[in-house]
């Protein structure tokens, strides 16, 4: 999500323009994109492998990388 007109319904405070933006919202991202019934993205488009890779990066990566 970005500070552009095409936010795909994301709330105003949800901005992922930088890696630091993502790390700042790590807990929320893991909550809505992970688990057995992820709610993001709401219209699909990401595969279970995409979501698994995102979860691994957020769980195991270093902040800012």
C-alpha positions as semicolon CSV with decimal commas, in nm:
position;residue;x (nm);y (nm);z (nm)
1;X;0,000;0,000;0,000
2;X;0,122;0,342;-0,076
3;X;0,030;0,705;-0,047
4;X;-0,125;0,695;-0,394
5;X;-0,486;0,702;-0,516
6;X;-0,475;0,326;-0,581
7;X;-0,478;0,197;-0,222
8;X;-0,709;-0,099;-0,291
9;X;-0,927;-0,014;0,007
10;X;-0,647;-0,002;0,263
11;X;-0,707;0,215;0,571
12;X;-0,534;0,555;0,571
13;X;-0,265;0,455;0,823
14;X;-0,159;0,144;0,630
15;X;0,137;0,251;0,416
16;X;0,411;0,020;0,295
17;X;0,629;0,253;0,086
18;X;0,948;0,148;0,263
19;X;1,086;-0,158;0,437
20;X;1,071;0,040;0,764
21;X;0,696;0,094;0,706
22;X;0,652;-0,282;0,680
23;X;0,856;-0,356;0,993
24;X;0,659;-0,093;1,188
25;X;0,339;-0,285;1,110
26;X;0,483;-0,638;1,133
27;X;0,236;-0,767;1,393
28;X;-0,067;-0,645;1,199
29;X;0,067;-0,785;0,871
30;X;0,125;-1,127;1,026
31;X;-0,225;-1,123;1,175
32;X;-0,417;-1,036;0,857
33;X;-0,205;-1,223;0,602
34;X;-0,121;-1,540;0,792
35;X;-0,297;-1,826;0,958
36;X;-0,545;-2,073;0,817
37;X;-0,790;-1,806;0,700
38;X;-0,602;-1,492;0,598
39;X;-0,812;-1,181;0,536
40;X;-0,555;-1,009;0,317
41;X;-0,552;-0,958;0,035
42;X;-0,933;-0,954;0,038
43;X;-0,968;-1,018;-0,334
44;X;-0,706;-1,290;-0,346
45;X;-0,412;-1,274;-0,577
46;X;-0,144;-1,401;-0,343
47;X;-0,070;-1,768;-0,314
48;X;-0,025;-1,961;0,007
49;X;0,347;-1,976;-0,083
50;X;0,358;-1,594;-0,115
51;X;0,202;-1,559;0,230
52;X;0,434;-1,822;0,378
53;X;0,740;-1,645;0,237
54;X;0,615;-1,313;0,380
55;X;0,566;-1,474;0,720
56;X;0,915;-1,628;0,715
57;X;1,070;-1,295;0,620
58;X;0,885;-1,111;0,898
59;X;0,957;-1,379;1,159
60;X;1,319;-1,451;1,072
61;X;1,449;-1,140;0,895
62;X;1,622;-0,851;1,056
63;X;1,440;-0,523;1,089
64;X;1,533;-0,291;0,805
65;X;1,639;-0,570;0,570
